[in-house]
Amino acid sequence: MKHRFLLTLSAFVLAVSLWAQGQAKYVFYFIGDGMGVNQVNGTQTYLAALEGRIGITPLCFTRFPVCGLVTTFSGTNGVTDSAAAGTALATGRKTGNHVLGLLADEQTPVTSVAQWAHEAGAAVGVSTSVSVDHATPAAFYAHVADRNAYHQIGNQLPDAGFDFYAGSDFRKPAGAEGEADTYERCREAGYTVVRGYKAYAKAAKKAQRMVLLQPEKPSHGDRTCLPYAIDRQQGDLTLTDITRAGLSFLMSKQGEKQGFFLMVEGGKIDYACHANDAATVFHETIDMDEAVRVAYEFYMQHPDETLIVVTADHETGGIVLGRGPYELHLDVLKYQKLSAEAYTKHLRQLHTQLGDKLTWERMKQDLTEYWGFWKGVSLNQHQSERLENAFKAFIGGKDKGASNMYANLGGIADAARRTLAEIALVGWQSGGHSNGYVPVFAIGVGAERFGGQIDNTQIPLRIAEAAGWQQTAQ
């Protein structure tokens, strides 16, 4: 016991010495999934357009003094997936697509910067706007050859021993017959599992470790992610809520811990990019920026001890701001009131409600209400016919729609999305990822390490250097 006390005291003295030398005690690591350079630039350009001017309105994180460009290729592919990119951003090691926390041999485990922080005595949080067992958050604690092994991933979460986890839910908590329930595994490991911010606030003082999930009702609707910002309803858990909860919980552990590491993923930027839904992308980027503001407010109170890093795992969709004419009309995106995915669900409900009374004239009223067509947004004959033809296919039971990685869009929603993008002069290359640069922004202690052109594997290594955390083997 005396020997253990001396080791703990030595670690504490070393930590204090490192902070005195200008190393980061508090680290925030934000990852905008799918957030390439043009997603950021487009969001700022959109905000300026809402003000009636050409230019940009900076986000909080784009004002950070250090900015760099990041390469994202995986260990086996020129275009990465989120598992390989998440592993690179978490561990500093390249791996193959679909692989989490293992090298490309799919056998050799590698540890993450979250684990290095944990072993250095810091409190650790891993959080996201999608499921806690999704690729990016899982890269910080799990080791599996297949990112889709959700039950296996979820059951590895308590083994890491981190202090705080948050997200929409677990994708497959029950698993196959005879497999351990993920919620029970977490509780047995000492985690308090709560749903919603109010429940978190009530339980936080007594909890030793915490798993924060969204409330039951939205989780029954879609356990895989939080609602898009553009679709949000009162009472929905938000990424800002999660960031505030993570920060307060990790700070409450500072009597027994030395500093903290908090990873926050804006996961639904990627979902919206897969759907080529520009308005929803920009709303999601703004939403992540609101979460970054929570960290920035903390930084302003602790500027000599805090590091904030904001980056992305890859670019999604190949978004282009301009389609030939030397113009942009991003202001028209303000008329979109729902994501294309939510509008698909809305139309199904409307059809069920109205039946044969859902005429083309009634449909036009709905498109005006939710997309601004024929009122704020002028359409040419071809665009009007596209929408009407999509309506006829929908009513006639021949609606093919469009599928992407995370959703199936109805034909009318897909036509509306494509039409608004045409008018805004926003182009999309694909519904998948690209090899485009992603940005990195940094402020605080050690921020100078993140300027210039760097590879994604260098980011966790430089975070560890800034904080004085030692890399450890599995």
Helices and strands as residue ranges (DSSP letters): H 2-20, E 26-32, H 37-50, G 61-63, E 66-71, H 82-91, H 113-119, E 123-128, H 135-138, H 150-160, E 164-166, H 182-188, E 191-195, H 197-203, E 209-213, H 216-221, G 229-231, H 239-252, E 260-266, H 268-274, H 278-301, E 306-311, E 315-316, E 320-321, G 330-335, H 340-354, G 355-357, H 360-371, H 381-395, E 402-403, E 408-409, H 411-424, E 426-427, E 433-434, E 438-444, G 447-450, E 452-455, H 458-467
